[in-house]
Structures are given as C-alpha cells and as structure tokens.
C-alpha cells in the first residue's frame, strides 16, 4: 500500500512539473472550435491525438461520421487489474452574446490564474486534465496493475447519438469497471448523482377567427398560458434522496433536490389580428433522485385531463441516476481529493445530464468531478488554473487505487 502511495505522489509531482504543458494544451483545445450544434469536433480530436502521440501513446478513432469522431487511448499496466475509464466530451455550448465577453472566446486568456475561453468550464479544462493524467500514468505503466482507457467523445451537449452512445455500442469493452467523468457540478463539489430528464411537448388547439371575437380562456394561446402557469408549481417540488444517498446535498440553494421545469419554447400564431388555432410549448424538466419521470408526466397529464384539445407528447425521459456513497469509486475519489486539496469535497446532485449516465445504464459505477467553477458555464467561461492541475492529480490517484482493487 505504501508503494502505491509513493507512486501516486511521484505521479502528482510529474503533473506539477507539467503545469505549463497543461496550460498550453488548454489553449490548443480552446482554439479548436467545437460548438454544438453543429458539434464538429474533428479539430479538438486532432489536438487530443497529437498530445497523446507526443507522449508515446497510440490512439484510435471510433466515429459515426467524420465531423464528430470519438478518441480512445488505452494504457495497460504491468499486470492485469481493474479497468478504469476516463471520459470527457469535446463539444461545447454556444458562446451566447459574444459582445458580452470580456475576453476572446476561442483564445485562452490567463487572468489572475483563471483560464478563460469557450468550453474551459464545460469541459475542455477537464479534458486537458484527463489527458495529462493519462500521460502521467502511461509514463509509469510498469509500476502499476490494471487498464486505463481515456475516452474523448462528441455530441454530449445535445444528448446526441454520435458520442458515448455510439462508442459504447461499437466498443462494449470500454464500459470498464469504473467511470470517471470530468463533468464538474460546480465549486469543485463531487457529483455522485445527477438529475434525470423529461422533455414534454404540449400542443393546444382552439377555434379560428378574428381577434375581435376572442373569448376569455378559449383561444389556444390563452389555454396554453393558463396551463403553463399551473405547471409552474412543479418548480416547488423537492425530493427526499434514497437511503444510499443519505448525506448528499442539493448544493447551493438545494437546487439539486428540486424539480425544475422550464418552458423552453412557445410558438403560436402568425399575425396579431388573427386567433391562432394552435399553440405549442416544449418543456425541459430536470428530476432529482427520489422523483421519477413518470410521476411528473402523470401530473402534467392530470392537469390536461378532460380537454380533448390538448395533446401531451414525451420525447425524451430518464430518471435520476447515481453511485452509492459506499461504492469504492466514490470512496477513493473523495480520498484522493482530500489528499490533493486538504479536505473532502461535498457530495452533491449534478443539475444537467452527463455521459456518466451512459455507463450507469450498463451497471458501471460512474461519478462526475471536474474543474467547472460555477453551476453552469456561460459568458466568460473559465476554469481556475489550480483546479485543473488538481483534477489531473485526483484523476490519476483515483485510477491508481481503483485499478489495484481485487475483482
């Protein structure tokens, strides 16, 4: 055991020595555009492959199409052991209003040890940290047992089918024994769980006519508006976590344990002087552990019951998912974080979905931990330089310990 701790300490010193190299890699990743949509990640994949190759690692591409490749690099230790998988996605959210940014979106800006650039928080900072952790472990592969797989995937931001879904279908061996996702829940907390998702489309139909003939509560638009007001009360629902998550918090404002319902779009009508015959809304609902998608779907349908002019359609749905606090993956990552940062992180529920769910669906324990400094990325997206370095160390230490466990 002391030999393993000494090896982990040596690898962490290697990572400290590679700080400038890590920052340079972050800059290359930020400079490679990968906004989704359309989710073209070929340039980012090339950066990842080049970096790993420079350190003697072979990689392979597994792709549904040329624009959205997935990169896989594998390292085998000196003897068989458990299989740990690192996972990070290469696509990013849109920049939004670029005029509101104080720094360039596709150039890394290091300001007071904050690394700014589109995707640094979600999640090119974690991608770089995982690349460095992989290289550091590869360099000392003759000293540890097991297998490490580094997966950099596409199409995560829009819940697409070309990334982790395609990868695991083509390469079921990459399920591994443990999955560490670089998705940060914010504030360097530790997401052992993440919210589920329910996407609902609502269409309300009503009579046609001139605006001068509108009646209170009878037009399609006003019926939809009244329904949305009633459904807004769902935002006040809080969950009690299951027993195996006792001690997990909802994070700031307890939002991780609250249902969130947002009407992302509302569409209706063509001109103001005509009564619209149809009004539609697309709802995005996020579900904490302890509240199932079917519960909320049933509540929405009850609100619409008795009105034949309202149609409710579910387009995507899955329940919250998690790793139990007693699982070795949770225990060892928390221990590694305590060694590196001086205290154990708080266990929280991550608000957005992540590819960790893809592994959990296969029965593989999966967690999310990464250098995103806030609840979600936005204008002036950034990651703290020290957090990125620390994550590389924590990933490496956790993988070393997990790979050494008896099967």
C-alpha positions as CSV (number, residue, x, y, z in Angstrom):
1,X,0.0,0.0,0.0
2,X,2.8,2.4,0.8
3,X,4.4,1.6,-2.6
4,X,1.1,2.7,-4.3
5,X,1.0,5.9,-2.2
6,X,4.6,6.6,-3.2
7,X,3.8,6.0,-6.8
8,X,0.8,8.3,-6.6
9,X,3.0,11.0,-5.0
10,X,5.6,10.7,-7.8
11,X,2.9,11.0,-10.5
12,X,1.5,14.1,-8.8
13,X,5.0,15.6,-8.8
14,X,5.2,14.8,-12.5
15,X,1.8,16.6,-13.0
16,X,3.0,19.6,-11.1
17,X,6.1,19.8,-13.3
18,X,3.9,19.7,-16.4
19,X,1.8,22.7,-15.4
20,X,2.9,24.9,-18.3
21,X,2.4,22.0,-20.7
22,X,-1.2,21.6,-19.3
23,X,-2.0,25.2,-19.8
24,X,-0.6,25.1,-23.4
25,X,-2.9,22.1,-24.0
26,X,-5.9,24.0,-22.7
27,X,-5.1,26.8,-25.1
28,X,-4.9,24.4,-28.1
29,X,-8.3,22.9,-27.1
30,X,-10.0,26.2,-26.7
31,X,-8.7,27.4,-30.1
32,X,-10.3,24.3,-31.8
33,X,-13.9,25.3,-32.4
34,X,-16.5,22.6,-31.4
35,X,-19.8,24.4,-30.7
36,X,-22.8,22.1,-30.7
37,X,-24.9,22.5,-32.8
38,X,-23.4,21.5,-35.2
39,X,-21.0,19.6,-33.0
40,X,-18.0,19.4,-35.3
41,X,-15.2,18.1,-33.0
42,X,-12.6,16.9,-35.5
43,X,-10.2,19.7,-34.7
44,X,-10.4,19.0,-31.0
45,X,-9.9,15.3,-31.6
46,X,-6.8,16.1,-33.6
47,X,-5.4,18.1,-30.6
48,X,-6.1,15.2,-28.2
49,X,-4.5,12.7,-30.5
50,X,-1.4,14.8,-31.2
51,X,-0.8,15.4,-27.5
52,X,-1.1,11.7,-26.6
53,X,1.1,10.7,-29.5
54,X,3.8,13.2,-28.5
55,X,4.0,11.2,-25.2
56,X,4.2,7.8,-26.9
57,X,0.5,6.8,-26.8
58,X,-1.4,5.3,-29.7
59,X,-5.0,6.2,-30.1
60,X,-7.9,5.1,-32.3
61,X,-10.9,6.9,-33.8
62,X,-14.3,5.4,-33.5
63,X,-16.8,7.6,-35.4
64,X,-20.3,7.7,-36.7
65,X,-19.2,10.4,-39.2
66,X,-16.1,12.4,-39.9
67,X,-17.3,15.6,-38.2
68,X,-17.9,14.0,-34.8
69,X,-15.1,11.5,-34.0
70,X,-14.5,9.8,-30.7
71,X,-10.9,9.3,-29.5
72,X,-9.8,6.3,-27.4
73,X,-6.4,5.8,-25.8
74,X,-5.6,2.8,-23.7
75,X,-2.8,2.0,-21.2
76,X,-2.1,-1.4,-19.7
77,X,-0.1,-1.8,-16.6
78,X,2.5,-4.4,-15.8
79,X,-0.2,-7.0,-14.8
80,X,-3.9,-7.5,-15.0
81,X,-6.2,-5.5,-12.8
82,X,-9.4,-3.4,-12.8
83,X,-10.4,-1.3,-15.7
84,X,-10.9,2.5,-15.1
85,X,-12.3,4.7,-17.8
86,X,-11.8,8.5,-18.1
87,X,-14.5,10.3,-20.1
88,X,-14.7,13.9,-21.3
89,X,-16.7,15.4,-24.1
90,X,-15.1,17.7,-26.8
91,X,-18.2,19.7,-27.9
92,X,-19.1,22.9,-26.2
93,X,-22.2,25.1,-25.7
94,X,-22.6,28.2,-27.8
95,X,-20.9,31.4,-26.6
96,X,-24.1,33.4,-26.5
97,X,-23.7,37.1,-26.9
98,X,-20.0,37.4,-27.8
99,X,-20.2,41.2,-27.3
100,X,-20.8,40.5,-23.6
101,X,-17.5,38.5,-23.2
102,X,-14.5,40.4,-21.8
103,X,-12.1,38.0,-23.4
104,X,-11.9,36.3,-26.8
105,X,-14.0,33.2,-27.0
106,X,-11.5,31.0,-28.9
107,X,-8.3,32.2,-27.3
108,X,-7.1,31.1,-23.9
109,X,-6.7,34.1,-21.6
110,X,-4.9,33.6,-18.3
111,X,-6.1,36.3,-15.9
112,X,-5.2,36.1,-12.3
113,X,-4.8,32.3,-12.6
114,X,-8.2,31.9,-14.2
115,X,-8.1,30.2,-17.6
116,X,-10.8,31.9,-19.8
117,X,-12.1,30.6,-23.1
118,X,-15.2,28.9,-24.5
119,X,-15.5,25.4,-23.1
120,X,-12.9,25.8,-20.3
121,X,-15.5,25.1,-17.6
122,X,-17.6,22.7,-19.8
123,X,-15.4,20.9,-20.3
124,X,-12.1,21.4,-22.0
125,X,-10.3,22.1,-18.7
126,X,-11.3,18.6,-17.6
127,X,-10.4,17.1,-20.9
128,X,-6.9,18.6,-20.7
129,X,-6.6,17.3,-17.1
130,X,-7.6,13.8,-18.1
131,X,-5.1,13.9,-21.0
132,X,-2.3,14.8,-18.6
133,X,-3.3,12.3,-16.0
134,X,-3.4,9.6,-18.7
135,X,0.1,10.5,-20.0
136,X,1.5,10.6,-16.4
137,X,0.1,7.1,-15.7
138,X,1.4,5.9,-19.1
139,X,4.9,7.1,-18.3
140,X,4.9,4.8,-15.2
141,X,2.9,1.9,-16.5
142,X,5.5,-0.6,-15.5
143,X,4.8,0.2,-11.8
144,X,1.0,-0.4,-11.6
145,X,-1.6,-3.1,-12.5
146,X,-4.8,-2.8,-14.4
147,X,-6.1,-0.9,-17.5
148,X,-6.8,2.7,-18.1
149,X,-8.9,4.0,-21.0
150,X,-9.1,7.6,-22.0
151,X,-12.2,8.5,-24.0
152,X,-12.8,11.9,-25.6
153,X,-16.3,11.9,-27.1
154,X,-18.5,14.0,-29.3
155,X,-22.2,15.0,-29.2
156,X,-22.7,15.2,-25.5
157,X,-24.1,18.8,-25.2
158,X,-27.2,18.0,-27.2
159,X,-27.7,14.4,-25.9
160,X,-26.7,13.2,-29.4
161,X,-26.1,9.7,-30.7
162,X,-22.7,10.1,-32.2
163,X,-20.7,10.2,-29.0
164,X,-20.7,7.9,-26.0
165,X,-23.8,6.1,-27.2
166,X,-22.1,5.2,-30.5
167,X,-18.8,4.4,-28.7
168,X,-20.2,2.0,-26.2
169,X,-22.3,0.3,-28.9
170,X,-19.2,-0.3,-31.0
171,X,-16.8,-1.0,-28.2
172,X,-18.7,-2.5,-25.2
173,X,-15.3,-3.3,-23.6
174,X,-15.0,0.4,-22.9
175,X,-17.7,0.1,-20.3
176,X,-14.8,-0.9,-17.9
177,X,-15.3,-1.4,-14.2
178,X,-15.4,2.3,-13.1
179,X,-16.1,5.5,-15.0
180,X,-14.8,9.0,-14.0
181,X,-16.4,11.8,-16.0
182,X,-14.7,15.2,-16.0
183,X,-18.1,17.0,-15.8
184,X,-17.9,19.3,-12.8
185,X,-21.1,20.1,-10.8
186,X,-19.5,23.4,-9.9
187,X,-17.4,24.7,-7.0
188,X,-15.2,21.6,-7.0
189,X,-18.0,19.6,-5.4
190,X,-18.3,15.9,-6.1
191,X,-21.4,14.8,-8.1
192,X,-22.2,11.2,-7.2
193,X,-25.7,11.7,-8.7
194,X,-27.3,13.7,-11.5
195,X,-30.8,14.7,-12.2
196,X,-33.0,12.9,-14.6
197,X,-34.7,14.5,-17.6
198,X,-38.2,14.7,-19.0
199,X,-38.8,16.5,-22.3
200,X,-42.5,17.1,-23.0
201,X,-44.2,18.8,-26.0
202,X,-47.6,20.3,-25.4
203,X,-49.9,21.3,-28.2
204,X,-53.2,23.2,-27.6
205,X,-55.8,23.6,-30.3
206,X,-58.6,26.2,-30.4
207,X,-61.1,27.9,-32.7
208,X,-60.0,30.2,-35.6
209,X,-61.3,33.7,-36.1
210,X,-60.6,37.4,-36.0
211,X,-59.1,38.8,-32.8
212,X,-62.2,40.9,-32.2
213,X,-64.1,37.6,-31.4
214,X,-61.7,36.2,-28.8
215,X,-63.2,34.9,-25.5
216,X,-61.5,34.7,-22.1
217,X,-59.7,31.4,-21.7
218,X,-60.9,29.9,-25.0
219,X,-58.1,30.6,-27.5
220,X,-55.3,28.1,-28.0
221,X,-52.7,30.6,-26.8
222,X,-54.5,31.6,-23.6
223,X,-55.4,28.0,-22.8
224,X,-51.7,27.1,-23.1
225,X,-50.7,30.1,-21.0
226,X,-53.1,29.1,-18.2
227,X,-51.8,25.5,-18.4
228,X,-48.1,26.7,-18.1
229,X,-49.0,28.8,-15.1
230,X,-50.4,25.7,-13.4
231,X,-47.4,23.6,-14.3
232,X,-45.1,26.2,-13.0
233,X,-46.0,25.0,-9.5
234,X,-44.0,21.8,-10.2
235,X,-40.9,24.0,-9.6
236,X,-41.7,23.9,-5.9
237,X,-41.3,20.1,-5.6
238,X,-38.4,18.8,-3.6
239,X,-37.2,15.2,-3.3
240,X,-36.1,13.1,-0.4
241,X,-33.0,11.2,-1.6
242,X,-32.9,7.4,-1.5
243,X,-31.1,5.9,1.5
244,X,-27.9,5.1,-0.3
245,X,-27.5,8.8,-1.0
246,X,-28.0,9.9,2.6
247,X,-25.7,12.9,3.2
248,X,-25.9,14.1,-0.4
249,X,-27.0,17.7,-0.7
250,X,-28.7,19.7,-3.3
251,X,-25.8,22.2,-3.4
252,X,-26.3,25.9,-3.4
253,X,-30.0,26.7,-2.8
254,X,-30.7,23.0,-2.6
255,X,-31.4,23.1,-6.3
256,X,-30.1,19.6,-6.8
257,X,-33.0,18.1,-4.9
258,X,-35.7,20.3,-6.5
259,X,-37.6,19.6,-9.7
260,X,-37.0,22.3,-12.3
261,X,-39.5,22.9,-15.1
262,X,-38.8,25.4,-17.9
263,X,-40.9,26.2,-21.0
264,X,-38.0,26.5,-23.4
265,X,-40.1,27.5,-26.4
266,X,-43.6,28.8,-27.0
267,X,-44.8,29.1,-30.6
268,X,-48.2,30.2,-32.0
269,X,-49.9,32.4,-34.5
270,X,-48.8,34.4,-37.5
271,X,-50.3,37.9,-37.1
272,X,-51.8,39.7,-34.1
273,X,-55.2,40.2,-35.7
274,X,-56.0,36.5,-36.1
275,X,-56.8,34.0,-33.4
276,X,-54.1,31.3,-33.5
277,X,-55.6,27.8,-33.9
278,X,-52.6,26.1,-32.4
279,X,-50.1,26.9,-29.6
280,X,-47.2,24.8,-28.7
281,X,-44.6,24.7,-25.9
282,X,-41.5,22.5,-25.4
283,X,-40.9,21.8,-21.7
284,X,-37.5,20.8,-20.2
285,X,-37.9,19.2,-16.8
286,X,-35.0,18.1,-14.6
287,X,-35.7,15.4,-11.9
288,X,-33.8,14.9,-8.6
289,X,-33.2,11.5,-7.1
290,X,-36.4,10.4,-5.5
291,X,-38.8,11.8,-8.1
292,X,-39.4,9.7,-11.2
293,X,-40.2,11.0,-14.7
294,X,-43.4,9.0,-14.7
295,X,-44.6,10.9,-11.6
296,X,-44.2,14.3,-13.3
297,X,-45.6,13.0,-16.6
298,X,-48.7,11.8,-14.8
299,X,-49.1,15.1,-13.1
300,X,-48.9,17.0,-16.4
301,X,-51.5,14.7,-17.9
302,X,-53.8,15.2,-15.0
303,X,-53.6,19.0,-15.5
304,X,-54.7,18.4,-19.1
305,X,-57.3,15.7,-18.4
306,X,-60.8,16.3,-19.8
307,X,-59.6,18.7,-22.5
308,X,-59.6,16.9,-25.9
309,X,-57.9,19.9,-27.5
310,X,-54.6,19.4,-25.5
311,X,-52.0,16.8,-26.7
312,X,-49.1,15.8,-24.5
313,X,-46.1,14.1,-26.0
314,X,-43.0,12.8,-24.2
315,X,-39.9,13.0,-26.5
316,X,-37.1,12.0,-24.0
317,X,-37.2,10.7,-20.5
318,X,-34.9,9.1,-17.9
319,X,-34.8,9.1,-14.2
320,X,-32.1,10.5,-11.9
321,X,-29.1,8.2,-11.6
322,X,-26.2,7.8,-9.1
323,X,-23.4,5.9,-7.5
324,X,-23.9,4.9,-3.9
325,X,-21.7,6.7,-1.4
326,X,-20.3,3.3,-0.2
327,X,-19.1,2.4,-3.7
328,X,-15.3,2.1,-4.0
329,X,-15.3,4.7,-6.8
330,X,-16.9,7.3,-4.6
331,X,-14.7,6.5,-1.6
332,X,-11.4,6.5,-3.5
333,X,-12.1,9.7,-5.4
334,X,-13.1,11.5,-2.2
335,X,-9.9,10.3,-0.5
336,X,-7.8,11.4,-3.5
337,X,-9.4,14.9,-3.4
338,X,-8.7,15.1,0.3
339,X,-5.0,14.3,-0.2
340,X,-4.6,16.8,-3.0
341,X,-6.8,19.6,-1.7
342,X,-6.8,19.2,2.0
343,X,-10.4,18.3,2.6
344,X,-13.0,16.0,1.1
345,X,-15.5,17.6,-1.4
346,X,-19.2,17.9,-0.7
347,X,-21.4,15.2,-2.2
348,X,-24.0,16.8,-4.5
349,X,-26.5,16.1,-7.2
350,X,-25.4,17.5,-10.6
351,X,-28.0,19.6,-12.3
352,X,-27.5,18.9,-16.0
353,X,-27.2,15.4,-17.5
354,X,-23.9,13.9,-18.5
355,X,-22.5,10.9,-20.3
356,X,-21.9,9.3,-16.9
357,X,-25.5,8.1,-17.3
358,X,-24.5,6.0,-20.3
359,X,-22.2,3.9,-18.1
360,X,-24.6,3.7,-15.2
361,X,-27.2,2.3,-17.6
362,X,-24.8,-0.5,-18.2
363,X,-24.4,-1.1,-14.4
364,X,-21.0,0.5,-14.2
365,X,-20.4,2.9,-11.2
366,X,-19.8,6.4,-12.5
367,X,-19.2,9.8,-11.0
368,X,-18.6,13.4,-12.1
369,X,-15.8,15.5,-10.9
370,X,-14.2,18.4,-12.7
371,X,-12.9,22.0,-12.6
372,X,-16.0,23.8,-13.6
373,X,-16.1,26.7,-11.0
374,X,-19.8,27.6,-11.2
375,X,-23.1,25.7,-11.6
376,X,-23.0,26.1,-15.3
377,X,-20.8,27.7,-18.0
378,X,-21.8,31.0,-19.6
379,X,-20.3,34.3,-20.6
380,X,-16.6,34.5,-19.8
381,X,-16.4,30.7,-19.3
382,X,-13.4,29.8,-17.3
383,X,-11.7,27.3,-15.0
384,X,-9.3,28.0,-12.2
385,X,-5.7,27.0,-13.2
386,X,-5.1,25.3,-9.9
387,X,-8.4,23.4,-10.1
388,X,-7.4,22.0,-13.5
389,X,-4.0,20.9,-12.1
390,X,-5.6,19.4,-9.0
391,X,-8.1,17.5,-11.1
392,X,-5.3,15.8,-13.1
393,X,-3.8,14.7,-9.8
394,X,-7.1,13.5,-8.4
395,X,-7.9,11.5,-11.6
396,X,-4.5,9.8,-11.5
397,X,-4.6,9.0,-7.8
398,X,-8.1,7.6,-8.0
399,X,-7.4,5.5,-11.1
400,X,-4.2,4.0,-9.5
401,X,-6.2,2.9,-6.4
402,X,-9.2,1.6,-8.3
403,X,-7.1,-0.4,-10.7
404,X,-5.3,-2.1,-7.8
405,X,-8.6,-3.4,-6.2
406,X,-9.3,-7.1,-6.3
407,X,-12.0,-8.1,-8.7
